[in-house]
Amino acid sequence: MSLELLEAHETDNGMAVTFATERGIERLEGSADELAQLARAMQQVAALGQLNEHEQVWVEEVPVGSSVVKLGLSPGGQARVMILHNAAQGLES
C-alpha cells in the first residue's frame, strides 16, 4: 500500500492528516474516531494482502470527514488505496 503519513495535527473539528500516495499528496480531515477506524482498516488490509495471490478487490470503505478511503487488494500480496474527496455524503443514503 503506497500510503505514507507525512503530517498530522488537531483541528477545531477533529484531526487533519496528510499522506503521500501514488497519486500525490492527499489531505484528510475528520474526527479522531474516523481516523482510528482508518488505521485499524489499514492494518487489516495489510495483513490480508500478505495472503492474497490473485485477487483484485476493494475490501473496505472508511468515511473520513467528507471523504471516503477505499482499501483493497491487488495480486501478488499488494494492498491498494483510493481516496475519494467529497464522497462521504453518498454513503449516508
BELGIVEN-V96075 format. One record per run of one state. SS is the DSSP state (@ for helix, = for strand, . for the rest). FROM is the first residue (numbers start at 0). TO is the last residue. If there is no record, write none. Layout:
{{SS:FROM:TO} {SS:FROM:TO}}
This chain:
{{.:0:1} {=:2:10} {.:11:12} {=:13:20} {.:21:22} {=:23:29} {.:30:30} {@:31:48} {.:49:55} {=:56:63} {.:64:65} {=:66:73} {.:74:76} {=:77:83} {.:84:86} {@:87:90} {.:91:92}}
